[in-house]
């Protein structure tokens, strides 16, 4: 039970940018719901799924993913339209072709990392479009449904991009500065109260370095302030990471009684440290006086 509680505490604790990211995601979904219900646009569920996959930590990543989504979805719907055109009277062949396209999309989703999220939407579109021929026997309505699906996906992408662009916290330059401030505050807490909590592990230090380096590269492309003086910001980032690393190496100061309670061999190794730290060094137990003839 204690392991479960520690896991939940670690996963649900406050992290930089988590609350703002949740707010942006919720607002994007709310805007889409109001827009679709007002204009009576179909396929609201598909649009909400697209919002969850288009949303990224910052605007620069959303722009990149949006372009990839637009291209892949357009090509996928074109392929689905050709498959339905050539295999409309042959449901088995249409199903086999759609399964092959679905398999390729899922494979690319696993291979391409973050950009592979676009192929998940492609797989969703391919499978969802297979329900259209069974809904109607008129080819004109079938084409309209496919075009509506294209409009819905791109509308969700545009709404997500506009909502995120309205928040300053969604830009890489702001996130880069906020991350450095967060690390320096953690360093200040470790210096002021070494016993307050456990110091960061080397794995956490490596993760912070990777995140800060990624934010720096994105900020140099999107923030004019950081792009004008990249060397100064890179030096500040290196100093922040160095301070964070040194603060992680700090150990809580031990008391004289704790040192005296150690075994003799351990006290022997810490004799120099004890004499430098405390004015009352540990006394060894008195030994018997050897008699001399």
N, C-alpha and C positions, 0 to 999 in steps of 0.2 A: 504493500500500500504506500509505503514511503517513496519507493521508486516511481510509482505512478504520480504521486503528488509532485515530486521533483521534476518529472518530465513535463507535467502540465504547467508548472511554474516557469520552466525554461522556455517552453513554446509560446505561452500566453503573456509573457512579460512585455513591458513597454519597450518598443524598439524605435529608433529614429525614422520618422516618415510613415510609420504604420497607420497611425490615425488619419493622416491626410490622404493616404492612398485609399483607405476604406471610404472616406468621405467622397473622394472623386469617383470611385466605382459605384457607390450608392446613388450619387447625383446623376451619373450617366444613365443608370437603369431607370431612375425616376423620370428623366426627361424623355427617354424613349417610350416609356409606358404612356405618358401623357400625350405625346405626339401620335403614337399609333392608335390610341383610343379615340383621339379627337378626329383624326383624318380617316379612321377606319381602314388602316393598312393591315394586310394579313401577315401571318408568320411572325408574330411578336416573340414567340419562344425562341425562334432561330436568332432573332436580333439580340436577345438577352444573352444567349450563349456566345455570340460573336463578341459582345462587350467584354465578357470575362476573359476571352483569349486575346483580344486586342490590347487590353489594358496592360501597360508596362510601368516600371518604376519611374520613368521620366519621359518627357515629350519627345526627345530625340529617338528613343527606342520605339515609341508609338508611331512616329513618322515612318521609320524604316519598316516596321511590321505592317503598317497600313498599305504601303506601296506593294509589298510582297503579297498581302491579302488580296488587293485589287487585281493584280496580275493573275495570281493563281486561281482565284474564283472565276474570273472572266474566262480563262482557258478551260477550266473544269466544266463550267456551264455550257460552253461551246461544244466540248466533247460529249456531254450528256445529250445535247440537242441533236448532234449527229448520230449518236447511238440510237436514240429514240426514232429518228427519221428512217434509219436503215433497218431497224429491227422492231418496228412497231407491231408487226403481225407475228413476230416470233419471240414470245416472252422468255423462253429459255435462253436464247442467244443474247437477248438484252440483259438478262440477269448475270450471265457469265461475263459479259463485257464490263458490266458495272462492278462486279466483284473483283475483276482484275485491276480496274482503275482504283477501287477502294484499297486493295492490297498495296499498290504502288504509293498511294498517298500516306498510308500508315507507316510504310517503310521509310519514306522520306521524312516523316515526322520524327521518327526515332533517330535518324542519322544526322539531321541538320541542326540539332540543338534548339535554340530559341526560335530561329526562323522556321523550324519544323512545325510550329504551332499553326502556321498558315495552312499546312497540308491536312491538319485535323479538320479545319473548316471545309477543305475540299472533300474529304471523306464524308463529312456530314452532308454536304450538298449532294454528293453522288447518291448516297443511300436515300436521302429524303426525296430526291427527284424521282426515284423509282416508284413512289406512290402516286405520282400524277397520272400516268396512263390508266390506272385503275379507277381514277376519280371521274374521268370524262372520256368520251370517245371522239370528241371534236378536236382536231389538231390546232385550231386557232386558240381555243381556251388553254390547251396544253402549253403552247408557246407563251401565252400571257402569264401563266403560272411560273414558268421558268424566268421570264423577265421580271416578274414581281419578286422572285427570290433573289435575283441579282440586285435589284433596287434596295431590298431590305438589308442585305448584307453590307452594301456600300453606305447606306444611310446610318447604320449602326457604327461603322468605322468613322464616318465624318463627325457624328455626335460625340463619340468618345474622344476624338482628337480635339474638338473645340472645347469640351468641358475641361480637359486636362490642361489645355493652353491657357485657361483663365486662372490657374493657380500658380503663384510664384514658386511654391514648393515643388512643383513638378519639373522644374528646369535643372539641368545637370550642374550649372554653376552654383546655384543655391544649395543643392544637395551636397556638393563637394565641400563648401564652406561649413555647412551644418555638420557634416561628418567629422571634420577636423575639430570643430568646437566640442562635439560630443566626446571625442577621444581625449582632448585636453582636460575636460571636466572630470573624466574618469581618472586621469593622472593626478589631478588635484585632490580627488577623494582618497586615492591610495596613499598620497603623501601626507594628507592630514590625519587620516585614520587607517593605519595599516591593518588593524584588526577588524575593520568594519565588514569585510567580505573577502572571499577568496580571490586572489589575483588572477588575471586572465592567463589561460594556458597558451602554449606555443601554437596550437591549432587555431585558437581564436585570434592570435596576433597575425597569423598567416591569412586568415579570412579577412581581417580588417585591412591588411595591406593590399590584398587583391581587390576588395571593394573600392578602396580609396584610389588605387591606380586606375581602375576602370572609370570611376567618376572623373578623374583628372583628364583622361583622354577624351571623354565625351564633353567635358566642360571647355576644353581648348577648341572644340569645333563649334560650339554653340554660344559661348559667352565671350563677348568682345573684351571684357575686362581681363579675363584670364588669358585670352589669346594674345593680348598686347605684351604681356610680360610673363611668358611661360617659365623662364628660369627662376624667377622670384617665387612663384607659386610652387614650383617643384622643390625648391629648397625648403619652403615652409612645410610642405608635405613630408619631406624626409625628416625634418626636425621633429614634427609631431609624432611620426612613427617611431623615431628613436627614443623620444621621451616615453612613449607608451611601452616600448620594449624594456627600457630601464626600470620603469615603475613596476612592471610585472616581475622583475627579478628581486624586488624587495621582499624581505622576510620579516615577520613580526619580531620585535625585540624580546628576547627571553629574559626572565627574572633570575637573580642570583640563586634563589632556592631551587629553581628548575635545573640550573646548571649543576649545582652541588649534588642533586639527586641522581645524576648520571653515573654510570659505572666508572671505575678508575681509568680504564683505557680511553673512554670517551672524554673524560676530563683532561687526560693527558694531551689529546689532540686539540682541545680548546683552551689550553693553558694561556697561550698568547692572547687569545681573544678576551679571556676573562680578566687578565691583568690590565688590559687596555680599557676595558669597559667599566669595571667595578673597582672600587677602592678596597673592598673586602673580598680577597680571593678565597676560593674554596680551600678548606683545610682537610688534609687527608687524615684518616684515623691514626691515632698514635700506635706505634709499633713497640713491641717489647724491647727493652734495652739489653743488648748483647753483653754478657759478662766477659770480662777479660781476665786473664790470669795475672 
